[in-house]
């Protein structure tokens, strides 16, 4: 409390009454500003989303273990105007005081943010061994131009859901797929199912000079596989109507398909609604099966060094195996590091997850998919609709990716 200024009593002297100033109580120094974290709504720390309550508890535990520290979470749309990357760029240019300290970014947005100097390299904050138990696809996902800029915390992969009552063992090859319907997201712009098969057959996405390209012969072989599956009554023409893995999963869950190419996350979220479901890799004709994956990573925003050190402590806490293992299981996403996955309970679901993680590759960037996806989707459409042979459709797709070849 500020003391009351002393009262003076006038005398008979004509001198002026002395004036005394009130004593000033020093303002206590302010604590550090809250650590700001930007997240997309699907990772919000609330009970409305899978894993939200677990994340809230982990943030509260961090605050408890760091007296005087507080964490402020703000939600931004995943992409587009007002999304995470757009908001980060805008704040950096016009309102740096509202920048977050930590941000969750998709793989492509992480690369864009790094190129713009919005996020910091992590080598000075995390030792090299931090990445040792990350799966190879996740280590690749956290790098931009070969610089370590992100720590992945969530992933998803393309897989096949199949009915165990019809398939006693996982149908890992096309010769093992004997009963349909097998529904693919055939209308998906990125054409990831076709791309997965193309890559499994040894197809490349660049020519000898390094230019983006498709191998027309390998693509023709790929399209022939889908044509043969259609001729055998396995893949229906209706598969071309499905544009995303959420739609194919719904068809499978409603028992309108024996198999469906979908995403691992849809199975993890809704496995209780499809008790006969099992998960495996997309079948191949030959060679090794694998899953194409993508995900999200934590990044440190390019702010003052002392703020970055505090932010690094928060990220280190959230990606520690104990925390990440619990959160990924609750959030129903793939864990990007093996030490976190090792803490999942030993269940049949964990066995499926382990098999997928052991055979996962990072999918091409959005920029690459925007170039190769539409021609691949059109080629599948033309072949299944009977408008073109696999060879003709493959040549058209290859020329669309690399005009004039």
C-alpha positions as CSV (number, residue, x, y, z in Angstrom):
1,X,0.0,0.0,0.0
2,X,1.2,3.5,-0.9
3,X,1.8,5.5,2.4
4,X,-0.2,8.6,3.0
5,X,1.8,11.7,2.5
6,X,2.7,13.6,5.8
7,X,0.5,16.5,6.7
8,X,2.3,19.9,7.4
9,X,0.9,22.5,9.7
10,X,1.2,26.2,8.6
11,X,3.0,28.6,10.9
12,X,2.7,32.4,11.3
13,X,5.7,32.7,9.0
14,X,4.7,34.0,5.5
15,X,6.8,31.2,4.0
16,X,5.1,28.7,1.6
17,X,3.9,25.4,2.9
18,X,6.5,22.7,1.9
19,X,5.1,20.1,-0.5
20,X,6.1,16.5,-0.1
21,X,5.6,13.8,-2.8
22,X,4.0,10.5,-1.9
23,X,6.3,7.6,-1.6
24,X,6.2,5.4,-4.7
25,X,5.9,1.7,-4.4
26,X,8.2,0.0,-6.9
27,X,6.3,-2.0,-9.5
28,X,7.3,-5.7,-9.3
29,X,9.1,-6.9,-12.4
30,X,6.7,-8.7,-14.8
31,X,7.2,-12.4,-15.4
32,X,7.9,-13.8,-18.8
33,X,5.1,-13.5,-21.3
34,X,3.2,-16.7,-21.9
35,X,4.6,-19.1,-24.4
36,X,2.3,-18.9,-27.4
37,X,1.4,-22.0,-29.3
38,X,-0.5,-22.1,-32.6
39,X,-2.3,-25.2,-33.5
40,X,-4.9,-26.4,-36.0
41,X,-8.4,-27.2,-34.6
42,X,-7.9,-31.0,-35.0
43,X,-5.1,-30.9,-32.4
44,X,-6.9,-28.5,-30.0
45,X,-6.3,-29.2,-26.3
46,X,-9.9,-29.8,-25.4
47,X,-12.3,-32.7,-25.1
48,X,-13.9,-32.2,-28.4
49,X,-11.0,-33.8,-30.4
50,X,-9.2,-37.1,-29.9
51,X,-6.2,-36.5,-27.6
52,X,-7.3,-33.0,-26.7
53,X,-7.6,-33.7,-23.0
54,X,-4.3,-35.5,-22.9
55,X,-2.6,-32.5,-24.6
56,X,-4.2,-30.1,-22.1
57,X,-2.9,-32.3,-19.2
58,X,0.6,-32.4,-20.7
59,X,0.7,-28.6,-21.0
60,X,-0.6,-28.2,-17.4
61,X,2.2,-30.6,-16.3
62,X,4.8,-28.5,-18.1
63,X,3.5,-25.3,-16.4
64,X,3.6,-27.1,-13.0
65,X,7.2,-28.3,-13.6
66,X,8.3,-24.8,-14.7
67,X,7.1,-22.3,-12.0
68,X,6.3,-18.9,-13.5
69,X,5.8,-20.3,-17.0
70,X,2.4,-20.3,-18.7
71,X,1.3,-21.6,-22.1
72,X,-1.3,-19.8,-24.3
73,X,-2.8,-21.9,-27.1
74,X,-4.4,-20.3,-30.1
75,X,-6.2,-22.2,-32.9
76,X,-5.7,-21.4,-36.6
77,X,-7.1,-23.1,-39.6
78,X,-4.8,-25.7,-41.0
79,X,-4.3,-23.8,-44.3
80,X,-5.6,-21.1,-46.6
81,X,-6.2,-17.4,-45.7
82,X,-6.1,-17.0,-42.0
83,X,-4.4,-20.4,-41.7
84,X,-1.3,-21.2,-39.8
85,X,1.3,-20.4,-42.5
86,X,-0.6,-17.3,-43.8
87,X,-1.1,-16.0,-40.2
88,X,2.6,-16.6,-39.4
89,X,3.7,-14.7,-42.5
90,X,1.3,-11.8,-41.9
91,X,2.3,-11.4,-38.2
92,X,6.0,-11.6,-39.1
93,X,5.6,-8.6,-41.5
94,X,3.1,-6.4,-39.7
95,X,2.7,-7.5,-36.0
96,X,5.7,-9.4,-34.7
97,X,4.5,-8.9,-31.1
98,X,1.7,-11.4,-31.7
99,X,4.0,-14.1,-33.2
100,X,3.7,-17.5,-31.5
101,X,6.8,-19.1,-30.0
102,X,5.8,-22.6,-31.1
103,X,3.8,-23.6,-34.2
104,X,2.5,-26.9,-35.5
105,X,3.0,-27.1,-39.3
106,X,2.3,-29.6,-42.0
107,X,5.3,-30.9,-43.9
108,X,4.8,-28.5,-46.9
109,X,4.1,-25.5,-44.7
110,X,7.2,-26.2,-42.6
111,X,9.3,-26.1,-45.7
112,X,7.7,-22.8,-46.8
113,X,8.1,-21.3,-43.4
114,X,11.8,-22.3,-43.3
115,X,12.4,-20.8,-46.8
116,X,10.9,-17.5,-45.7
117,X,13.0,-17.4,-42.5
118,X,10.0,-17.7,-40.2
119,X,11.2,-20.7,-38.2
120,X,14.6,-21.4,-36.8
121,X,17.0,-24.3,-37.3
122,X,16.8,-26.7,-34.3
123,X,20.5,-27.8,-34.2
124,X,21.3,-25.3,-31.5
125,X,18.4,-26.4,-29.3
126,X,18.2,-30.2,-29.7
127,X,21.1,-32.6,-29.7
128,X,21.6,-34.8,-32.8
129,X,20.6,-37.9,-30.9
130,X,17.0,-36.5,-30.5
131,X,16.3,-37.8,-34.0
132,X,17.9,-41.2,-33.6
133,X,14.7,-43.1,-32.8
134,X,12.5,-41.1,-35.3
135,X,11.4,-43.3,-38.2
136,X,13.2,-42.4,-41.5
137,X,10.1,-40.8,-43.1
138,X,9.7,-38.6,-40.0
139,X,13.4,-37.5,-40.0
140,X,12.9,-36.5,-43.7
141,X,9.7,-34.7,-42.9
142,X,11.5,-32.5,-40.3
143,X,14.1,-31.2,-42.7
144,X,13.9,-28.4,-45.3
145,X,16.7,-28.0,-47.8
146,X,18.7,-30.5,-45.6
147,X,18.3,-28.3,-42.5
148,X,16.7,-29.6,-39.3
149,X,13.7,-27.3,-38.7
150,X,10.9,-29.4,-37.3
151,X,10.2,-32.1,-34.8
152,X,7.4,-34.4,-36.1
153,X,4.7,-35.3,-33.6
154,X,1.9,-36.8,-35.7
155,X,1.6,-38.8,-38.9
156,X,-0.9,-40.6,-41.1
157,X,-0.4,-43.2,-43.8
158,X,-2.3,-44.7,-46.7
159,X,-3.3,-48.3,-46.0
160,X,-5.9,-51.0,-46.9
161,X,-8.6,-51.9,-44.6
162,X,-9.9,-55.5,-45.1
163,X,-12.5,-57.7,-43.7
164,X,-10.9,-60.5,-41.5
165,X,-14.0,-62.7,-42.0
166,X,-13.1,-62.8,-45.7
167,X,-9.3,-62.7,-45.5
168,X,-7.6,-64.9,-42.9
169,X,-4.2,-63.3,-43.8
170,X,-3.3,-59.8,-45.1
171,X,-3.6,-59.6,-48.9
172,X,-0.2,-58.1,-49.5
173,X,-0.1,-59.0,-53.2
174,X,-2.7,-58.5,-56.0
175,X,-2.8,-62.3,-56.5
176,X,-4.0,-62.6,-52.9
177,X,-6.9,-60.2,-53.5
178,X,-9.6,-62.8,-54.5
179,X,-12.8,-61.2,-53.1
180,X,-14.2,-57.7,-53.8
181,X,-15.4,-55.1,-54.0
182,X,-12.1,-53.3,-53.4
183,X,-12.8,-49.6,-53.2
184,X,-10.1,-47.0,-54.0
185,X,-10.3,-43.2,-53.8
186,X,-10.1,-43.3,-57.6
187,X,-11.2,-39.7,-58.0
188,X,-8.6,-38.3,-55.6
189,X,-6.7,-35.4,-57.2
190,X,-3.4,-36.6,-55.7
191,X,-4.0,-40.2,-57.0
192,X,-2.0,-41.6,-54.0
193,X,-3.2,-45.2,-54.5
194,X,-2.0,-45.2,-58.2
195,X,1.2,-43.4,-57.2
196,X,1.9,-46.0,-54.4
197,X,1.6,-48.8,-56.9
198,X,3.7,-47.0,-59.5
199,X,6.5,-46.5,-57.0
200,X,6.3,-50.1,-55.7
201,X,6.9,-51.3,-59.3
202,X,10.1,-49.3,-59.4
203,X,8.7,-46.1,-61.0
204,X,10.6,-42.9,-60.5
205,X,9.4,-39.3,-60.4
206,X,12.4,-37.8,-62.2
207,X,14.3,-38.5,-65.4
208,X,18.0,-38.8,-65.8
209,X,18.4,-35.0,-65.8
210,X,16.5,-34.6,-62.5
211,X,13.4,-33.1,-64.2
212,X,10.0,-34.2,-62.9
213,X,8.8,-37.1,-65.0
214,X,6.8,-40.3,-65.1
215,X,8.1,-43.6,-66.6
216,X,5.4,-44.5,-69.1
217,X,6.3,-48.2,-69.3
218,X,6.1,-48.6,-65.5
219,X,2.9,-46.6,-65.4
220,X,1.4,-48.8,-68.1
221,X,2.2,-51.8,-66.0
222,X,0.6,-50.1,-63.0
223,X,-2.6,-49.3,-64.9
224,X,-2.7,-52.9,-66.2
225,X,-2.9,-54.1,-62.6
226,X,-6.0,-52.0,-61.9
227,X,-7.5,-53.0,-65.2
228,X,-7.0,-56.7,-64.4
229,X,-8.5,-56.2,-61.0
230,X,-11.6,-54.6,-62.6
231,X,-11.9,-57.4,-65.2
232,X,-11.8,-59.9,-62.4
233,X,-14.7,-58.2,-60.6
234,X,-12.5,-56.9,-57.8
235,X,-12.5,-53.1,-58.5
236,X,-15.9,-51.6,-59.5
237,X,-16.2,-48.7,-61.8
238,X,-17.8,-46.8,-59.0
239,X,-14.4,-46.5,-57.3
240,X,-13.8,-43.4,-59.5
241,X,-16.5,-41.5,-57.6
242,X,-14.6,-41.5,-54.3
243,X,-12.2,-38.6,-53.9
244,X,-10.9,-39.0,-50.4
245,X,-10.0,-41.8,-47.9
246,X,-12.8,-40.7,-45.6
247,X,-15.4,-41.7,-48.2
248,X,-13.8,-45.1,-48.9
249,X,-13.6,-45.9,-45.2
250,X,-17.3,-45.2,-44.8
251,X,-18.1,-47.6,-47.6
252,X,-16.0,-50.3,-45.9
253,X,-17.4,-49.5,-42.4
254,X,-20.9,-50.0,-43.8
255,X,-19.8,-53.4,-45.1
256,X,-20.3,-52.4,-48.8
257,X,-16.7,-53.4,-49.6
258,X,-14.4,-56.2,-48.6
259,X,-11.4,-54.0,-48.9
260,X,-10.8,-50.2,-49.1
261,X,-7.8,-48.0,-49.6
262,X,-8.0,-45.5,-46.9
263,X,-5.9,-43.7,-44.2
264,X,-4.6,-45.2,-41.0
265,X,-6.1,-42.4,-39.0
266,X,-9.7,-43.3,-40.1
267,X,-9.2,-46.8,-38.9
268,X,-7.7,-45.6,-35.5
269,X,-10.6,-43.2,-35.0
270,X,-13.4,-45.5,-35.9
271,X,-12.1,-49.1,-35.4
272,X,-14.8,-49.7,-32.7
273,X,-17.4,-49.2,-35.4
274,X,-15.8,-51.9,-37.7
275,X,-14.9,-54.8,-35.4
276,X,-14.1,-57.1,-38.3
277,X,-11.6,-54.7,-39.8
278,X,-7.9,-55.2,-40.1
279,X,-5.2,-53.0,-41.7
280,X,-2.4,-53.9,-44.0
281,X,-0.3,-52.3,-46.7
282,X,-1.6,-51.5,-50.2
283,X,-1.1,-54.7,-52.3
284,X,1.6,-54.9,-54.9
285,X,2.4,-57.2,-57.8
286,X,5.9,-57.7,-56.7
287,X,8.6,-56.1,-54.6
288,X,8.3,-54.6,-51.2
289,X,5.0,-53.2,-49.9
290,X,5.0,-49.8,-48.3
291,X,2.8,-47.0,-47.1
292,X,3.0,-43.3,-48.2
293,X,2.8,-41.0,-45.2
294,X,2.6,-37.4,-44.3
295,X,2.3,-35.5,-41.0
296,X,2.8,-32.5,-38.7
297,X,5.8,-31.1,-36.9
298,X,6.6,-28.6,-34.1
299,X,8.7,-25.7,-35.1
300,X,10.3,-22.8,-33.2
301,X,9.3,-19.4,-34.6
302,X,12.1,-17.0,-35.3
303,X,11.8,-14.8,-32.2
304,X,14.2,-13.5,-29.5
305,X,16.8,-16.1,-28.4
306,X,15.7,-16.2,-24.8
307,X,12.1,-16.9,-26.0
308,X,13.3,-19.6,-28.3
309,X,15.1,-21.4,-25.4
310,X,11.9,-21.4,-23.4
311,X,9.9,-22.6,-26.4
312,X,12.5,-25.4,-27.0
313,X,11.9,-26.6,-23.4
314,X,8.1,-26.9,-24.2
315,X,8.7,-28.8,-27.4
316,X,11.2,-31.1,-25.7
317,X,8.6,-31.9,-23.1
318,X,5.9,-32.6,-25.7
319,X,8.0,-34.9,-27.9
320,X,9.5,-36.8,-25.1
321,X,8.6,-40.5,-25.5
322,X,6.5,-40.6,-22.4
323,X,4.3,-37.7,-23.4
324,X,4.3,-38.4,-27.2
325,X,3.4,-42.1,-26.7
326,X,0.4,-41.2,-24.6
327,X,-0.8,-38.4,-26.8
328,X,-0.4,-40.2,-30.1
329,X,-2.4,-43.1,-28.8
330,X,-5.1,-40.8,-27.4
331,X,-5.1,-38.6,-30.6
332,X,-5.3,-41.8,-32.8
333,X,-2.4,-40.7,-35.0
334,X,0.8,-42.5,-36.0
335,X,3.7,-41.8,-33.6
336,X,6.7,-40.6,-35.6
337,X,9.3,-42.0,-33.2
338,X,9.8,-45.6,-32.1
339,X,10.5,-44.8,-28.5
340,X,7.0,-43.3,-28.3
341,X,5.4,-46.2,-30.1
342,X,7.1,-48.6,-27.7
343,X,4.9,-47.2,-24.9
344,X,1.6,-48.1,-26.7
345,X,-0.1,-51.1,-25.0
346,X,0.5,-54.4,-26.8
347,X,-2.8,-54.9,-28.8
348,X,-3.8,-56.0,-32.2
349,X,-4.2,-52.4,-33.2
350,X,-0.6,-51.7,-32.1
351,X,0.5,-54.7,-34.2
352,X,-1.1,-53.1,-37.3
353,X,0.5,-49.7,-36.5
354,X,3.9,-51.3,-36.0
355,X,3.7,-53.1,-39.4
356,X,2.7,-49.8,-41.1
357,X,5.4,-47.8,-39.4
358,X,8.1,-50.3,-40.4
359,X,7.2,-49.9,-44.1
360,X,6.4,-46.2,-44.4
361,X,7.9,-43.7,-46.8
362,X,7.3,-40.0,-47.0
363,X,4.9,-39.1,-49.7
364,X,6.0,-36.5,-52.3
365,X,5.4,-32.9,-51.6
366,X,2.1,-31.1,-52.4
367,X,3.9,-29.3,-55.3
368,X,4.9,-32.6,-56.8
369,X,1.5,-34.2,-56.2
370,X,-0.1,-31.2,-57.9
371,X,1.9,-32.0,-61.0
372,X,1.6,-35.8,-61.2
373,X,-1.6,-36.5,-59.4
374,X,-4.2,-35.2,-61.9
375,X,-2.6,-37.0,-64.9
376,X,-2.5,-40.2,-62.8
377,X,-6.1,-39.8,-61.8
378,X,-7.1,-39.2,-65.4
379,X,-5.2,-42.2,-66.6
380,X,-6.9,-44.5,-64.1
381,X,-10.3,-43.0,-65.1
382,X,-9.6,-43.6,-68.8
383,X,-8.5,-47.2,-68.3
384,X,-11.3,-48.3,-66.0
385,X,-13.9,-46.5,-68.1
386,X,-12.6,-48.3,-71.2
387,X,-11.6,-45.1,-73.1
388,X,-7.9,-46.0,-73.3
389,X,-5.5,-48.9,-73.0
390,X,-3.0,-48.8,-70.1
391,X,-0.2,-48.1,-72.6
392,X,-2.0,-45.1,-74.3
393,X,-3.2,-43.7,-70.9
394,X,0.3,-44.0,-69.5
395,X,1.8,-42.1,-72.5
396,X,-0.7,-39.3,-72.2
397,X,-0.1,-39.0,-68.4
398,X,3.7,-38.9,-68.9
399,X,3.4,-36.2,-71.6
400,X,1.1,-34.2,-69.3
401,X,3.8,-34.2,-66.6
402,X,6.7,-33.4,-68.9
403,X,5.3,-31.8,-72.1
404,X,7.3,-32.3,-75.2
405,X,9.2,-35.4,-73.9
